Each structure stands twice: as C-alpha cells, then as structure tokens.
Amino acid sequence: MADYREAPLASRPKTLDPNEYFNLSPERRRAEEARAALRANLKRHYQLQLNNPHRNELIEDPALTRWVYARANPYPHFRATKKTSLLGAMFGVVPLFALYCIFKTNRDNKEQKIKDGTLERKFSLSS
C-alpha cells in the first residue's frame, strides 16, 4: 500500500483509504468480522457439499439461483433511467427515422426526375 500512486483521473478506492482502513470503530470492526465469519461458514458448507464423494443430489447455490432468475426475468426488475431511455431512443427510434428520411428523399428525387423527364430508365423485365 505504501507504493500505491493515485491515478490522475480516478479517486482513491475506499479500501485503500488509510482513514477507512486503519481507523475503524470497534463495532464496525466486529460487524465486518461477523460478516467475514458468515461468508467463511457459507463457503465451508458449500465446499463440504461439493467435495462429498457420496453426493447424489444437485447442489443448490442460492446466489447463483438468484443471478440466473434475474438474468432470465429482467423486465420485472427494469427501471427506466436517463441512460436506458437514451439508449432506447438511439437504437429504437433514431434508426427508424433515419431510414424513413433516406427512403423518402430518394423516392421524392426519383419522382421529380421522372416528372422532369431526366431519368434514364433502363429496360428491365425484373423491375
């Protein structure tokens, strides 16, 4: 941590902030230790299930189950924000409008040339 240099365009991560890292209150330190103990116990329990040579059933990982459910059902948890609205407009509305303008102007130009008699039409049976 002593040779860590801050990047010019990024702030220091909270985990590397000396005030956050060293000056913890006793109750916060106890809470972090309790969370770490809980994580270690869950990891140990999962490893015991995974490495059991007499295992016949499928191992359920609740975190993986929640992640798969969230990936399979995104719409109940979707929230419209400025970013999602802008992306929806950019990839949904703008291409349709641009294609409409391109085809409309091309068609109008072709019709105007036909009216003026300046369009050279080649004889073709297919078009």
N, C-alpha and C positions, 0 to 999 in steps of 0.2 A: 504494500500500500504506500510505502514511502516514495517509490519511484513512479507513482501514478501522476500523469500530467493531464490536465483538463483539455478537452478539445475546444477550439475557438468558437464553434457554433453550437455546442451542446452543453447542457448543465451537468453538474456532478451527480451521479446516481445516488439515491438515498442510502444505499448500502455502503457507499464509500465516504459518506459524510462523517467526519470524526465525532461531531456532536450527536448524531443519531447512533453511531456505532459504539462509542465508549460511555457516554453519559446517559445510560438508561436508568430509569427508576426501578426500584426493586419489584414493584408489582408488574411493571411491563416485562421485566426480565423473567419473572415467574410465569407470566402468561405465554411468552414465547417458548419457554422451556416446556410448558404443558402442551402447547401445540406441537412442538417437536417430538415429545414423547408419544402423543397420539398418532402422529404420522409414522413414527418408527414402529408402533404397535400394529397399525394397519398394514404397513409394509411387511412386517414379520409374519402376520397372519396370512397375507396373500402369498408370500414365498413358501410358507408351510403347505398351503393348499396346492400351489403349483408344483412343488417338488415331491409330493406324496406319490410313492411308486404304486400304491394300491388304489389310486383315484379312478373312479368310474364315471363320475358326473362332470358336467361342464362348470368351469369356474366363472362366477359372476363378478365382474368388476363394476361397482356402481358408477364410478366416474366415467368409465368407457360407455356404459349403457346410457348415461345422461348425454354424453357427447354425440353418440350415434343418433339418439332421439332428436337432439337439437339440429343435427345436420339433415335428418330426414324430414323434419317438420319446421321449416324456417318461418313460415308465414304467421303462425300464432304468436311468435316472438318478435316479428318485424316491427320496427319503429321508424316512422318517416322522419328523416333529419334533412338538413340542408344538403349534405353530401349525397344521400340516396336520391333526393329529389332532383338534384343537378345531374347525377348520373342517369337517372331515368329519362330526363329531358334530352340529354346529349345522345343517348343511344336508342331512344324510342321515338321522340318527336322530330328532332332535327334531321335525321336521315330521310324520313318520310317527306318532310317539307322540301328538303334539297332535291330529292328525286322528282317530286312534283314540279318544282320550278324548272329543272333541267328538261324534262319531257315536254312541259307546256311551252317553253320558249322554243325548243326545237320544232315542235309541231306548228306553232304560230309562224316561225320563219319559213318553214316548208310551204304552208298555206299561202303566205304572202308571195313567195316566189312563183307558185302555181298561178295565182291571180295576175301577177305581172307578166307571166309567160317567160320567165327567165330560167326556169328549172329544166334541166336536161334530164328527161326520163329515158332510161334505157329499157329496151323491150325485154321483158322477162315474164315467163309464164308462172313463176312461183310467187311473185309479189305484185 
